[in-house]
Amino acid sequence: MNEFFNALAAGWHQFAAELGQMPWVSWMTSLQWFFLFYFVVLNLAYLLLSVISGFSIVRHMREHRARYLPAALRAYQPPVSIILPAYNEAQSIASSVRSLMAMDYPEYEIVIINDGSTDKTLETVINAFGMLPFPEAYRRRLKTEDVRGFYFSPTMPRLRLVDKANGGKADALNAGLNCARFPLYCTIDADCVLQTDSLSRVVRPFLQDARTVACGGVVRVLNGCSVKNGLLDKVGLPKGFLAGFQLIEYLRAFLFGRMGWSPFNALLIISGAFGVFYKERVISIGGYRRDTMGEDMDLVVRLHRAMREEKRPYRITFVPDPICWTEVPEDLESLRNQRIRWQRGLAESLWPNLGLMFSRRSGVLGWLSFPFMLLFEFIGPLIELLGYVVMTVLLILGLVSGQIFLIFLIAAIGIGVLLSINALLLEELSYRMYPKLSQQLKLLAWAVLENFGYRQLTAVWRVTGLMRWAFSARRHVRRWGKIRRDGSWQVPDAVESRTPPQATASDTSVP
């Protein structure tokens, strides 16, 4: 038996030696240094972003940890139109609207856009808030699908409902822009819940700097929390690993991914879940594109390009306060569809705007931020998967040493673990939404485990999205992302309640 295994080993070594003489294998061997260099540069860039974010968050907390404006001055905050597009959101729409009605802000309106829902979204809103048909004049500044009707609430004058034919999320947002009465507008997803001071904090940059045209806020994972009467009642952690891994992703993406670019006016994405924009600037560039799956990022990139082409001073910024909570998918199919859609949206946003990169007056945006997104987010998942495959094959064939393979794993996975732990450290040093020791240990476990399997799986889905963008025919995009939600964060009494919140004195200020 020993002679058999010895002969087998000798044959394998001879085969590997002969294979190593082949030109294509020699070419693959030289790739090991490329993959090693790529992962080292990628993770060093993220570490640099995390350092910048750390200083920015500390400065922000020192300046704005308390209430931003005294009560006597808050009446001078600019009025805001909140646009809430909804498609088949009957399960969570009432809680989201109640959270908006409870916000501590002097003057705002809520425009719900029912984009041809096939469930009971329209009926749910009408019944929950006692809405009635109203013959409102509709100024069609942006082209949209047909609007079928308008509704208002006699007890809550700031709340309106628009019913329209299905056209996709971008089309629904454009319809909301047509209806918005105020110069600033805020977008929020129908499965999101805001804190009472959310709007005050995200509008702050517009008051501090007149050049501001857009501002985004932090989005946190709602799974595991509880919401009562539209208000966040308790902050908790998700029960499942899948939602827990996404929580770590959200911490990384918002606490240092986006916060790191904001000081340089190089932020390329504001989440569609929560952001505030100067309405006329958005309308001037044609509103939201309907032929993309990433209408939120596409809008921000186009705003950058238009402002720079017009040579206008501007700011697109980010607020690190934990102000918006959203439900994330807890099943693989929904998560897969979401990540494929996000990657396609990224490609559809970057590719038509390549002129921003390395342009003469593009600054940090064109010389660092845009190339970073292109190299590490756009084609990064493809390089990451190829790196795992090529390095594993070379190790099996004995064409790469175990030391080099170990260095590769440290660069690809070890530094990824370090980045996740660093995001937890920023969370602990700043907002401490999860103060219990048991919660922190759970977060630490997720931060480590997500790098072994989950990260690679999301890379596969992102490559799928990239391939679909590259090889599918360009066509008019009108689909909403289908994500299975259970709404377990809602307190049952709040879901079943049909009594709308009482109007306050400020409700009557909306024309």
Sequence and secondary structure as in RCSB ss.txt:
>XXXX:A:sequence
MNEFFNALAAGWHQFAAELGQMPWVSWMTSLQWFFLFYFVVLNLAYLLLSVISGFSIVRHMREHRARYLPAALRA
YQPPVSIILPAYNEAQSIASSVRSLMAMDYPEYEIVIINDGSTDKTLETVINAFGMLPFPEAYRRRLKTEDVRGF
YFSPTMPRLRLVDKANGGKADALNAGLNCARFPLYCTIDADCVLQTDSLSRVVRPFLQDARTVACGGVVRVLNGC
SVKNGLLDKVGLPKGFLAGFQLIEYLRAFLFGRMGWSPFNALLIISGAFGVFYKERVISIGGYRRDTMGEDMDLV
VRLHRAMREEKRPYRITFVPDPICWTEVPEDLESLRNQRIRWQRGLAESLWPNLGLMFSRRSGVLGWLSFPFMLL
FEFIGPLIELLGYVVMTVLLILGLVSGQIFLIFLIAAIGIGVLLSINALLLEELSYRMYPKLSQQLKLLAWAVLE
NFGYRQLTAVWRVTGLMRWAFSARRHVRRWGKIRRDGSWQVPDAVESRTPPQATASDTSVP
>XXXX:A:secstr
 HHHHHHHHHHHHHHHHHHHTSHHHHHHHHHHHHHHHHHHHHHHHHHHHHHHHHHHHHHHHHHHSS SS TTTGG
GS  EEEEEEESS TTTHHHHHHHHHT   SSEEEEEEEES SSSHHHHHHHHHT EE       SS  S EEEE
EE SS TTEEEEEE    HHHHHHHHHHH  SSEEEEE TTEEE TTHHHHHHHHHHH TTEEEEEEEEEE TT 
EEETTEEEE    SSHHHHHHHHHHHHIIIIIITTTGGGT      TTEEEEEHHHHHHTTSS SS S HHHHHH
HHHHHHHHHTT   EEEEEEEEEEEE    SHHHHHHHHHHHHHHHHHHHGGGGGGTT TT HHIIIIIHHHIII
IIISHHHHHHHHHHHHHHHHHTT S HHHHHHHHIIIIIHHHHHHHHHHHHHHHTT S  SHHHHHHHHHHHHHT
TTTHHHHHHHHHHHHHHHHHHS               TTB HHHHH        GGGGG  
